[in-house]
Amino acid sequence: MLTAARLGAPNENDRLAGVSKGIRAAMPWLDVGWRLIGSAVSGVALGYVTDRMIGSFPWGTVIGALVGIVLGFYAFFISVERLTRKEK
């Protein structure tokens, strides 16, 4: 009896290999997104902790959020520039 593998039809392992290749190709771009989100969340968290310590709520949180977002976008653009330079 002929199986799908003998007939040349794609099997489950071939399809998964393609998916894993796609995930590997997307990982650097996912890392860029996580850096942006992580910077913003870290800025908010540090600002909140500062507010709790010195009692300046909400200004520490606002300033921390702004600094985190600015640093996140800076890291985002630097990473995107490096990634696009590698692809050329």
C-alpha positions in Angstrom: 0.0 0.0 0.0 1.3 3.5 -0.9 1.6 6.0 1.9 1.4 9.8 1.6 5.2 10.1 2.2 5.9 7.8 -0.8 3.6 9.8 -3.1 5.5 13.0 -2.3 2.6 14.6 -0.4 3.7 16.9 2.5 3.5 15.2 5.8 3.0 16.6 9.3 6.8 17.0 9.9 7.4 19.0 6.7 4.6 21.4 7.6 5.9 21.8 11.1 9.4 22.5 9.7 8.0 25.3 7.7 6.2 26.7 10.7 9.3 26.6 12.8 11.3 28.4 10.0 8.7 31.1 10.1 8.8 31.5 13.8 12.6 31.6 13.7 12.4 34.3 11.1 9.9 36.3 13.2 11.8 36.1 16.5 14.1 39.1 16.0 11.0 41.2 15.2 9.1 39.9 18.2 12.1 40.8 20.4 11.9 44.4 19.1 8.2 44.6 20.2 8.9 43.1 23.6 11.7 45.7 24.2 9.3 48.5 23.4 6.6 47.1 25.7 9.1 46.2 28.4 10.6 49.7 28.5 7.2 51.4 28.8 6.1 49.0 31.6 9.4 49.3 33.4 9.2 53.1 33.3 5.6 53.1 34.8 6.7 50.6 37.5 9.7 52.6 38.5 7.7 55.8 38.5 5.0 54.2 40.7 7.6 52.9 43.2 9.1 56.4 43.3 5.7 57.9 43.9 5.1 55.5 46.8 8.5 56.3 48.3 8.3 60.1 48.2 4.6 60.6 48.0 4.4 62.5 44.8 1.6 60.6 43.1 0.9 60.8 40.1 4.0 62.7 38.8 6.5 59.9 39.3 4.3 57.6 37.3 3.7 60.1 34.5 7.4 61.0 34.2 8.4 57.3 34.5 5.9 56.4 31.7 7.2 59.1 29.5 10.9 58.2 30.0 10.1 54.5 29.5 8.2 55.2 26.3 11.0 57.5 24.9 13.7 54.9 25.7 11.5 52.1 24.3 11.1 53.9 21.0 14.8 54.7 20.9 15.6 51.0 21.4 12.9 50.1 18.9 14.3 52.3 16.1 17.8 51.2 16.8 16.8 47.5 16.6 14.7 48.0 13.5 17.6 49.8 11.8 20.0 46.9 12.6 17.5 44.3 11.5 16.8 46.0 8.2 20.5 46.5 7.6 21.1 42.7 8.1 18.3 41.8 5.6 19.8 43.9 2.7 
